[in-house]
Amino acid sequence: MTESSANGRYNWSKTNYLANQEQVTKPKDESEISHIIKNSNGLIRPIGSGLSYERIASVVENPQQGVLVDLSYMNKLVSFDENTITVEAGMTVNQLFSTLQSMEPKRELPVSPGVIGLQTVSGAISTGTHGQGMFQSTLGDSVRSLRIVLPNGEIKSVDSEDSLFGAFITSMGVLGVISQITFNTQPMRILTARKYATTFETFRSDFVKINYTSEFTKGWWFPDSDLVHVWEVDEASSQEKVCYLNGDGSAICCSEVDVSLNESVAKMSAEMAHDTRSSHGKQFETIDRFKNAQNITGNITQVYCKGIPVPQINCEISIPIEALPDALDALKKWYQTTSKRLHYPFIFRCTGPSKAWLSGSFGRGTCWIGFLVYLAADGTAAQGGFDSMREIQQVLAQFNAVPHLGKHYAMDLYDFDDVLPRWSEFCDLRDEVDPDGKFLNEWMSKLFSKDEVLNKHVTI
């Protein structure tokens, strides 16, 4: 590693080098963003927490003129009223919910958050971050309006009534740099997650139905044991609310311990220890939490936004929710005929239709299917790790699948113009607002641009 690269910027998991240190700029306000864009002749990419595995924020291919716009200084509360909150784009999801819950009365967003709270709010909406629940959709669908600095340096306001709103809320950072976001809010609720283990066959037959009877539902399938861990989350009972409110504000456990998955967790931990050449670390905490399961009562972030970020190859694919039973059969067949292993159970989160043009939930009820392998301490994947990711995507591609664009995916497996109804409109809009391709790095060029613009900023 060179001295300059040692001091440069990587993605969060340190697997991809994104920028030399001199390429990184940290604006303090919207006017500075505009100034940076207007005075740049090279590649520009915004970055939040840098959680994406792929090189979506890379500017290192344009080392002399490329600029990485780091929004970490723009993390302040701007304003709020009884129905909305406006924050700067670099505020994290954790900071946003903490701010809402410090209000009197306490507030929350009208959607289920993702699991990783260190995401910035602009990064979360721009990549299509979502939680679970058929009666809501992505984090971007809770946006009332946003302000964005366009590739020409002009500042544009877009609200939820704008015909282009769905393009701007999940734009992968190719339409400009978001500077400010106004979210809709609602009174904070107290929820109870009822956790249980069930068989694969019961999960296959019932999971779609319970997504329409329970407000926030999630499942984790341990394919070696054929057991599935399920959460059904709904408003807490009167007694559960009293218990929670009489406590110190922390989530409380409210059931007997269920040890059904302890053996499955132990087996997966042993396999992961072999593949990652380690027997300890946060990756083991992520699956140990399935042991000794208990129902919990708390607010939405205490229940769901408790992910432990660990270096990994993380893939998530959306399919129409009605296709889930057939997709489960196909995944089971793949798993029974492969020698490859995963380091975490398959994850199932369903959402309602989204307004975001680039989301796999756009205009349809969706089941998102997640799968991953953890990385070793040196950043390498287990042998066959990438092959597993690709093979699973090939299995799911037959079900009108769309990948989560902020995570790992095999780009060549998807015809985006076919599976996303407004893909071509988005590409036309991108061409219109950024005709010179200032916001297209190598990865984004492969995804969005026409052949003549492809890789124009790459220095040979």
N, C-alpha and C positions, 0 to 999 in steps of 0.2 A: 504494500500500500504506500502510495506517495504521501509526502507531507501535506499537500493540498487536499488529497482525498481524506486523510485522517481528520482534517478539520472541517470537512464538508458536511452535507446534509444527506442522511439516509432516510428510508422509510422507517416506520416505528420498529419493525422487527429486525432492522439492520441487514436485510437481505438484498436491498437494491439501493445503489448509490444514485442520488437524485441531482445534486448540485455541488459545485465547489463553493467554499465559504463566501468568496467575493461575489457570487451570483445571488446570494440570499439577501432580500431586503424586507424590513419589518415596518410597514407604514403604521402611523398612529391614528390616521383618520382617512375619510373618504377622499379628501382633496389630495392627499399624498398618493393614494392609489392612482387617481387620475393623472397626476404629474408623472408618476413612474411609467404608466402606459403610454402617455403622449410622447415621452422622451426616449422610449425604447425602440430600437430598430431590429431587435431579435426576438427570439422565442420568449413567451411569457406563460407561466403556469402558476395558479394559486395553490396553496397548501394549508391544510388545517393541522390535524394531529398526525397525518402521514400514515394512517393505519392500513391503507390499501397495499396488498401484496404486489400488484403489478406496478409498472412504472408510469402511472397516470400523471404524476406530478413532475416527472423528470425534465430538467433543462440542461443536463450535462452534455447532451449531444450538440449543444450550441454554446460551447464554453466561453467564447469571447463576448457574446452579446446577450445570451439567455439570462432571464431574470426569474427567480422563484419568489413569489409574493407570499410571505409568511404572515398570517393574520393573527398571530398570538398576542400582539399588543392591543388588538381591537376586541376587547372582551368585556365591555361595560354594558350596564343597563342604561338604556336611553330614556324610556318612559313606560308607563303602564296606566291602565284604567280598569274598570270593573270587568271588562270582557277581553282585553288584549294585553300583550306585553311586547315591547320593542327592544331588541338587543343588538349589539354589534356582532358581526359575523364570526369573530374569533372566540366568542363565549362557548364553553363546552356544554354538552347536554347536562352533565352533573351540575354545573354552575347555574344553568337555566332552571332546573327543577328545584335546586336549593333556594334560589331567589324567589320562585313562586311559592314555595312552602314556608318562607319567612314572612310572607304577607299575612295580613289579618283582615278578613278570613283567608285561610290557606287556599292556594290555587294549584291547578295542574293543566297540562295540555289535554285536548279532547281525543288523544290517540295514545296507544300503547307505545312506549319508547323502544328503541333497540336495547341490546344488553350491555353495550360498552359505553359508559358515561363519559369517557375522556375524548370522545369525538367532538369536534367543533360543530355548532349548529349548522353552519354553512356547508361543511363537509358532509354532514349527515343528510341534509335535504338534497344536496347536489348529486350524491351517489345513490339515492333512493332507499336510504335506511328505513326499515319498517319494524314493527313489533308483530303482534298477532291479534286476531279478532276480526270476524266477518262484518262487524258493524262499524268499522273504521278502516283506515288503510295506512299509507306511508306517513312518515313524519312531515313530509312536504305538504300533505293534504291538510295539515293544521295551520298552514301559513295563511295569514290574511293579506299580506303584501310584502314586497321586498324592494330594496334598492340595489342596483347593480351598476358597476362602472364598465361600460362597453369597450370593445377593442379599439375604438377611436378615442377613448378617454371621456366620452360624454357619460353623464349619469342619468339612468332611467329608473323610473318607479313602475312597478308592475303589481297590480292587485288581483285578487281572486276572480274578479269579473272580467279581466282582460282576456281576449281571445287567445293570447300567447302564454297565459299563465302556466299551463301544463308543460310548456317547453322550458320555462325559466326555473321552475322549482326543482327540476332534476335535469341539470344540463351538463354534468361532468366537467364543469369549469371551462367549457369551450365557447360560451357566449359572453364571457367577461368575468369580473371579480365581484362577487356579492359583498356588499359592505354592511348591510343592515337588514334585519328581518323582523316583521311583526307577526306574532303568533296569536291565534285565538286561544282563549283560556276558559276554564270552567272551575267550579268549586271542587276542592280536593275531596276524593272519596276514600273510604276505607274498604278494602277488598280482602277476601279470603281465597287462598289457593288450596284447593282440595287435591291432594296428590295420591296416586295409586298406580299399581302395576297391573297390566293386563296382558293377554296373549296377543300374538301377531294377528291371528284370525279375527279376534274381537275388535282389535284396533282397525283392521282393514274394513270391517263391516260397519263400524260405528263412528269412526272419527269425523267423517264429513258431517254426519247428523249432529254430533255434539257441538260442532263449531257454530251451529245455528241455534242451539239451546243454551250454551254457556257463552259469556261475553268475551273472555280471553282464554283461548285454549292452546296448549302446546304439547307436543309429544316427542319422545326420544326412543328410538328403536335400537335395542342391543341385538344385532343379528345372530350372534353366536348362541344366545340363549332363547331367542325368539320371544323375549319379553319386551314390553313397551312401557315406559314410564310416562304417565299422562298427568297434566295439570288442567283442572277446570277452575277458572278464576271468575268470581262474581262478587257482587256487593256483599259485605259481611253481614251476618245476622246481628240483631240488636244486642245480644249477649256478647258476641265477639267484638263489636264496636266498643262496648263498655270496658271490656278487658283491655283492649288496645289503648283507649283514652285514659285509663287509670295507670298506664305504664309510663315509661320514660320517653316515649316517642319512637322506640325501636320496634321492629317487627317482632311479633310474638308467635311461638309455636302453640298449636291448639289441637293436637291429636296424639294418639299412640304412635309409637315408632314402627315403621314398616321396613323389614329387612329383606324384602323379596329380591332386591337387585344387588345385594352385597356380594354374592358370588360372581355375578356377571362383571361387576366393577373390578373385583380383584383380578379376574382373568384379563380384562382389557388393560389394566395397569401393568401387569407382567409383560404383556406383548409390547406395550409402549416403552417400557424400560429397556427392553432388548433393542428396539428400533432407534431410540434416541440416545442410547448409551448412557443412560442416567436413571436413577431410581428415586429421584426427588425433584422438586421444583413445582412451579405453579401449574404446569400441565397436569400434574397428578391431583392437585386441588380441584381442578375443573370437573373431574369425574368422581372424586371421592364424595362430592356433595350429593351424589345419588344414593349413598349409603344411608341407612337409618332415616328414611324419609318421614317428614312430618308436615302436616298442614301448617300454613303460616297466615297470619293476618297483618296487614300493613297497607301503606299507600302504594300506588302503582310502581314507583321506582324501587321501593323496598321489596316488592314481589318480583319484578322482572328485570330491572336495570342493575343486575348484580354480576355481570360477566367479568371474568378474569382474563385480561388480555395476555396472550401467550404467543410467541412466534410460531407461525403455522402457515400451511397452505389451506386456505378456507374457500370453499366454493358453495354457492347457493343458487339453485335453479328453480324457477317458477313454472308451474303447469296449471291448467284450468282445474279448479277444485274437483269437478266431477270426474276427472281422469285419475284421481288418486288411487282408487282400488287397483286399477290395471297397472299403474306405475309401481305400486308396491309389489305386485306379483313379478314384474320385470326385474325390480331391484333384488328381490329374494332369489330369483333364478340366477342373476349375475353373481350374487354373493356365494351361492352354493357351488358355483363352478369356477371360482377364482381362488388363487392362493394368496392374493394380496390382502392386506389388513388395513383397517382404519383405526385411528386413535381416539375416536369419540363416537358415540352412537349417532345414527342418522337423526337429524332434527327436522321437525315438521311444524311450520307456522303458517296459518292460513289468514288471509286478509280479504277485505272487501275491495271493490273497484277503486282505482286511483285515477286522479286527473293527470298524473305525471306521464308525459308522452314516452319517456324512456324506461319506465318501470314495467317489470313483468306483470304487475297488477293493473296496468292501464286498461280501464274499461271492462274488467272481468274479475270475478271471484277467483282467488288464486290460492294454491298451496305452494309455499316455498319449502324446498327440500335442501337441507344443508348437510355437508359432510366435509371432513378435514383430516389432515395428518399434521402432527406437530413436527417442528424442526429440532435437530440436535443443537447443542450449545454452539457449535461452529457454523450454524446457519444452513447446514445441509439437510436435505430431505431423506427419509428412509428409502432404501432401494425399492423401486416400484411405486413410490408415492405419487409422482406425477402421472404415471400410467393409470393408477387407480382413479385419479381425478378425471382423466380423460375418458376412461371406460364408462364410468358412471354417467358422465354427461352424454355419451353416445346412447346409453340406455334410455335416458330421459328425453333426448332430442326428438324422439318419435311422437311425443305427447304435446306438440306445439309449445315447446319449452323456450323460455327466455332466461338468460343468466342475470344475476345481480352484477351490474357493470362496475361496482366498486370493489369486487372481490376477484379471485382468480377464476378464469374461464378460458376455454379453448375457442378462440374467436372464429376459427375456420368451420366450426360445427354448426354455426347459426346463420340463417338467412334473415337478418334483422328487418329488411324491407317486407318480408313475408309475415313475420310473427309480431311485429309492432306496427299497428295500423297507421301511425303518424310519423314513422321513421323518415320517410322521404321528405315530409314537410319540415321536420327538424333539421335535416341536412341542408335543405334550401335556406332555412332561416340562418343556420350557421354560416353558410356561404355569403349571405346578405350582410350580416353584422361583422364578419371577419373575412373579407374577401382575400386578404393577404395571408391568411393562415397563421397569424401571430400567436394564437392560442393552441396551435396544433403541434404537439411534440411527436416523436416517432410512434408511440403507442396510439395516441389519438388520431394521428393521420391514417393509420391502418384501419381504425374503426370508422371514421367519419368522412375523410376527404376523397376528392376525385384524384385520379391517377396523376394529373399534372401538378398537384400540390404536394403529393406524397413525399414526406421526408425532406422538404425544401430547406429546413433549418439544420439538417445533420451536417456536421463538419467531417469531411473525409480525411 
